[in-house]
Amino acid sequence: MGNARRRETMRRSYYKFSQSGMSVVGLVIVVILGLAAAFAPWVAPYPHHAGLYIDFSAKFEPPSLKHPCGTDGIGRDVLSRIIFGFRSSLFLGIAVTLFVMPLGTVLGLLAGYHTDRWSGTLVMRITDVFLSLPPLVLALTVASVLPPSIWNGILALSMASWPWYTRMVYSRVTSLRNEPYILRAKLAGIGTPHILFKELLPNCASQVITKMTLEMGSVVLMGATLSFVGLGEKPPSPGLGTMLADGAQYLPVQWWLTVFPGVAILLIVVGFNLLGDGLRDLYGGGDT
C-alpha cells in the first residue's frame, strides 16, 4: 500500500512539474549538459585538444563543419574545450553544493531550534556577518589569497554560499519549533537529534532542494568569474571563464572565441534557473 501511495505521489508530482514548459526545458538542458560533461572524451570531436596541444597551422579558424565553434590562437578546437569546460564547471558547482548544503542546513537547524540559547545566537551573528558581504566579492577575496586551482575555487565559493542555506533553514525552523507535533515530541522525552533530523528536517527538505538547484547556476557563474580574472583553475584546463578571458583580447575579429564560451555559461545558468523555478512551483514556493 505504501509503495502504491508513493508511486501515485510521484506521478502527481511529475504531472504538476510537466505543466510548466519552461521547467521541462530547463530539465532537458541540465540533462544534456550533464551527459555531455560525463561523456566528454567520447562526445568531444577532438578530446586531445582539452589538454596540452598546439597546432599553429590551424589557429584562428572560423566556425566550419570541421570546427563548428572555430579554433583558438594555438589551433585548439573550441567546441571540444567547451564540452570539457562543462565538466569542470558542473564539477565545481556540484562540489560546492554538496559541501555547503549539509553545513548550512545543520547550522540552520541548530540555530533555529536553539534560538533562545547563546549557541544559536552566535551561529546567526556569524551568518549575518557573512551575509553582509556580497558573495562574489567574498569569493574573490578568499580566492585572491590562495594559489589558483579548482579546489581553492571550491573553497572560496563555499565560503560565500553556506550562509544562505543557514538563514533559509533558520527561518523555516523558527516557524516550526513551536508547532504542536514538536511540543508533543518534547513532552514525550524524544531526543533533540530525532526532533531535528526526523521532524524538522523533512519539513525543510523541499526548500533546500529548490535552493540547491537555483544555487547551482549562481555558483557556476561565480566560478566562471574567478576563472575570468585568473583565480580559478590553471591552463591548459579548459575553464569556461578562462576561455572567455582569453578570447576577449581578440574581439571583434575572432568573435567565436568569446561568443561560444559565453553561450555555454548562459546555457548552464538558464538551465538550472528554469529547473529551480519548476521545483519551487512544485513544492509550493517558499523562501529560497
C-alpha positions in Angstrom: 0.0 0.0 0.0 2.8 2.3 0.9 4.6 1.7 -2.4 1.4 2.4 -4.4 0.9 5.7 -2.5 4.5 6.7 -3.2 4.1 5.9 -6.9 0.9 7.9 -7.0 2.6 10.9 -5.3 5.5 10.7 -7.9 3.0 10.6 -10.8 1.2 13.6 -9.5 4.5 15.5 -8.9 5.7 14.7 -12.4 2.4 15.8 -13.9 2.5 19.1 -12.0 6.1 19.7 -12.9 5.5 18.9 -16.6 2.7 21.5 -16.8 5.4 24.2 -16.9 7.0 24.0 -20.3 10.0 26.2 -19.3 10.7 23.9 -16.3 10.9 20.9 -18.7 13.2 22.9 -21.0 15.4 23.6 -18.0 15.5 19.9 -17.1 16.3 18.9 -20.7 19.2 21.4 -20.8 20.6 20.2 -17.5 20.4 16.5 -18.5 22.0 17.2 -21.9 24.8 19.3 -20.4 25.3 16.6 -17.7 25.6 13.8 -20.2 28.0 15.9 -22.4 30.2 16.5 -19.3 30.1 12.9 -18.2 31.0 11.5 -21.6 33.2 14.4 -22.7 36.1 12.2 -24.0 33.6 10.4 -26.3 31.4 13.4 -27.2 34.1 16.0 -28.0 35.2 15.8 -31.6 38.9 16.5 -30.6 39.2 15.4 -27.0 43.0 15.8 -27.0 42.6 19.5 -27.6 41.4 19.8 -24.0 45.0 19.4 -22.8 48.4 20.3 -24.0 48.0 20.7 -27.7 49.4 23.1 -30.2 48.8 23.4 -34.0 49.7 26.9 -35.2 48.7 25.9 -38.8 45.1 25.7 -37.6 44.9 28.8 -35.4 42.0 31.2 -35.5 40.0 29.2 -38.0 36.4 30.5 -38.1 33.4 28.2 -37.4 33.1 25.5 -40.1 32.0 21.9 -40.5 35.4 20.7 -39.3 35.4 23.0 -36.3 31.8 24.1 -35.5 32.9 26.7 -33.0 36.2 27.6 -34.6 39.7 27.2 -33.2 41.7 29.4 -30.8 45.1 31.1 -31.0 47.1 27.9 -30.9 44.8 25.8 -33.1 42.7 24.0 -30.4 39.1 23.1 -31.2 36.8 25.5 -29.2 33.8 23.1 -29.2 35.9 20.3 -27.6 37.2 22.6 -25.0 33.7 23.9 -24.2 32.5 20.4 -23.7 35.3 19.7 -21.2 34.6 23.1 -19.7 31.1 21.8 -18.9 32.7 19.0 -16.9 34.8 21.4 -14.8 32.0 23.9 -14.3 29.5 21.2 -13.2 32.1 19.5 -11.0 32.7 22.8 -9.3 29.0 23.6 -8.8 28.2 20.1 -7.5 31.3 20.0 -5.2 30.4 23.4 -3.7 26.7 22.5 -3.3 27.5 19.1 -1.7 29.7 20.8 0.8 27.7 23.9 1.8 24.2 22.3 1.7 24.8 19.9 4.7 26.9 22.5 6.6 24.4 25.3 6.1 21.4 23.1 6.8 22.7 21.6 10.0 23.8 25.1 11.3 20.3 26.5 10.4 18.6 23.6 12.2 20.7 24.0 15.4 20.4 27.8 15.4 16.6 27.8 14.7 15.9 25.1 17.3 18.1 26.7 20.0 17.3 30.3 19.1 16.9 31.2 22.8 20.4 29.9 23.6 23.8 31.6 23.1 24.9 29.0 20.6 22.0 29.7 18.3 22.6 33.5 18.6 26.3 33.0 17.9 25.7 31.0 14.8 23.3 33.6 13.4 25.5 36.5 14.2 28.4 34.9 12.3 26.0 34.1 9.5 24.8 37.8 9.4 28.5 38.9 9.1 29.0 36.7 6.0 25.6 37.7 4.5 26.6 41.4 4.8 29.3 40.8 2.2 28.4 40.4 -1.5 29.0 36.7 -2.3 31.1 37.4 -5.4 33.3 39.9 -3.5 33.8 37.5 -0.7 34.7 34.7 -3.1 37.2 36.9 -5.0 38.8 38.0 -1.7 39.3 34.4 -0.5 40.5 33.2 -3.9 43.0 36.1 -4.2 45.0 34.9 -1.2 45.1 31.3 -2.4 47.0 29.7 -5.3 44.8 29.5 -8.4 43.2 26.0 -8.6 39.8 24.4 -8.9 40.0 23.2 -5.3 40.8 26.6 -3.9 38.0 27.9 -6.1 35.6 25.4 -4.5 36.8 26.6 -1.0 36.3 30.3 -2.0 32.8 29.7 -3.3 31.8 27.6 -0.4 32.8 30.4 2.0 30.4 32.7 0.1 27.5 30.2 -0.2 26.9 28.4 3.1 25.3 31.4 5.0 22.3 31.4 2.6 21.3 27.9 3.5 21.7 28.6 7.2 19.5 31.7 7.0 16.8 29.9 5.0 16.7 26.8 7.2 16.8 29.0 10.3 13.8 31.0 9.2 11.9 27.8 8.5 12.8 26.1 11.8 11.9 29.1 13.9 8.4 29.0 12.4 8.0 25.3 13.2 9.7 24.9 16.6 6.5 25.7 18.5 4.2 23.6 16.3 2.0 21.1 18.3 3.8 18.0 16.9 7.2 19.4 18.0 5.9 20.2 21.5 4.4 16.7 21.8 7.7 15.2 20.9 9.5 17.2 23.6 6.9 16.2 26.2 7.3 12.6 25.2 11.0 12.9 26.0 12.2 12.4 22.4 15.8 13.5 22.0 16.9 16.6 20.2 18.7 14.8 17.3 15.4 12.9 16.5 13.4 16.1 16.5 16.0 17.9 14.3 16.5 15.3 11.7 13.3 13.3 11.8 10.7 16.0 12.4 12.1 19.4 11.4 14.5 18.5 8.5 11.8 16.8 6.3 9.8 20.0 6.5 12.7 22.0 5.2 13.7 19.5 2.5 11.7 21.0 -0.3 13.2 24.4 0.2 16.7 23.0 0.5 16.3 21.1 -2.8 15.0 24.1 -4.6 17.8 26.2 -3.2 20.4 23.7 -4.3 19.1 23.8 -7.9 18.9 27.6 -8.1 22.2 28.0 -6.4 24.0 25.8 -9.0 23.6 28.4 -11.6 24.9 31.1 -9.3 27.9 29.0 -8.3 28.8 28.2 -11.9 28.6 31.9 -12.8 30.8 32.9 -9.9 33.2 30.1 -10.7 33.5 31.4 -14.3 34.1 34.9 -12.9 37.0 33.5 -10.8 38.5 31.8 -13.9 37.9 35.0 -15.9 40.1 37.1 -13.6 42.8 34.3 -13.3 41.8 33.0 -9.8 40.3 29.7 -11.0 41.7 26.5 -12.4 45.0 26.8 -14.3 45.6 26.5 -18.0 45.6 24.3 -20.0 42.4 23.1 -18.3 39.5 24.4 -20.4 37.7 26.6 -17.9 34.8 28.5 -19.5 35.7 31.7 -17.7 39.4 31.3 -18.8 38.3 30.8 -22.4 36.1 33.9 -22.2 39.0 36.0 -20.9 41.5 34.7 -23.5 39.1 35.3 -26.3 38.2 38.9 -25.2 41.6 40.2 -26.4 40.8 39.1 -30.0 37.4 40.8 -30.3 35.8 41.7 -32.6 37.7 39.8 -35.3 37.9 36.4 -33.7 34.4 36.7 -32.1 33.8 33.0 -31.8 36.5 32.7 -29.0 34.2 34.8 -26.7 30.7 34.2 -28.0 30.6 30.4 -27.8 32.1 30.1 -24.2 29.7 32.9 -23.2 26.7 31.0 -24.6 27.9 27.8 -22.8 27.9 29.6 -19.4 24.5 31.1 -20.3 23.1 27.6 -21.0 24.2 26.3 -17.6 22.8 29.2 -15.7 19.5 29.3 -17.6 19.1 25.5 -17.4 19.4 25.4 -13.6 17.3 28.5 -13.0 14.4 27.1 -15.1 14.7 23.8 -13.3 14.8 25.5 -9.9 11.7 27.6 -10.8 9.9 24.4 -11.7 10.8 22.8 -8.4 9.8 25.9 -6.5 6.4 25.8 -8.1 6.1 22.1 -7.5 6.8 22.4 -3.8 4.6 25.4 -3.4 7.1 28.3 -3.4 8.7 29.4 -0.2 11.7 31.5 0.7 14.7 30.3 -1.4 
